[in-house]
């Protein structure tokens, strides 16, 4: 007798890179006899908060959020967004050096984002103003803040408004620690059976591979989530954050994530030491 199919809620952000990753699953090009995925879309800071409650079986989170949800979740080896020599940017209306960020009023997209943790590691002393990530560029342009911490597609479009790049935090992290910067991960709830965890890992890996193998159709699907981004820029953005690290993080992504979280703990930005744990 066949066991009933388990419904798994799969929560991720409505960003073009996430949409690209989940394309084959969202459109049922890849199926499972064991689980049925139901997709829920929300911004990453909201997903981080909901993960602290263990709300969804499979969820995207920021690596910075992992210490706060590690009692409920284990990380997946596939689905990570990794900036390899590039990453979140701090931008401003006027050109100034990174050393001048000290004491500045900076708009940030949430305190649980990896971008915020990395900025605090680079410069601990600044006045943070939390706002939705898609409002930050306008806040900088309107001089409501001295600078803004930019994630998602804004990393490619900030220059259209005449803003200046103060620092690329992924480039800084690579230069200082010789590691890529792991920004976002997928996580599975610990109370799922080993069989279900393994199946979810397979589905995730195959979905990413399918999109990379059928790039044009997956990009066309992802474009509807690209917030009016020019198709060439959307393709560039997806290419930045869906790559070989995303299919399988191997040993380098967990090592980089461990380094990031250890640095956060040592700097007093994360309350307890956390071991990065990967489900396979």
CORTA-V421085 format. One record per backbone hydrogen bond with DSSP energy under -1.0 kcal/mol. CO is the residue of the C=O (numbers start at 1). NH is the residue of the N-H. Records with the same first field share a line. If there is no record, write none. Layout:
CO->NH  NH
This chain:
6->36
8->38
9->58
10->40
11->60
12->42
15->19
16->20
17->21
18->22
22->26
23->27
24->29  30
25->28
34->6
36->8
38->10
40->12
43->47
44->48
45->49
46->50
47->51
48->52
50->53  55
51->54
57->189
58->11
59->187
61->185
62->65
63->66
65->68
66->69  70
69->72  73
72->190
74->188
75->279
77->249
81->183  184
83->85  181
88->169
89->150
90->166  167
91->148
92->164
97->100
98->101
101->104
104->127
105->146  147
106->129
107->149
108->131
113->117
114->118
115->119
116->120
117->121
118->122
119->123
125->103
127->106
129->108
132->135
135->139
136->140
137->141
138->142
139->144
140->143
147->107
148->91
150->89
152->155
153->156  157
154->158
157->160
158->161  163
159->162
164->92
167->90
168->172
169->173
170->174
171->175
172->176
173->177
174->178
181->83
183->63
184->81
185->61
186->76
187->59
188->74
189->192
193->197
194->198
195->199
196->200
197->201
198->202
199->203
200->204
201->205
202->206
203->207
204->208
205->209
206->210
207->211
208->212
209->213
210->214
214->218
215->219
216->220
217->221
218->222
219->223
221->224
222->225
223->226
230->234
231->235
232->236
233->237
234->238
235->239
236->240
237->241
238->242
243->246  247
244->248
246->79
249->253
251->255
252->256
253->257
254->258
255->259
256->260
257->261
258->262
259->263
260->264
261->265
262->266
263->267
264->269  270
265->268
277->75
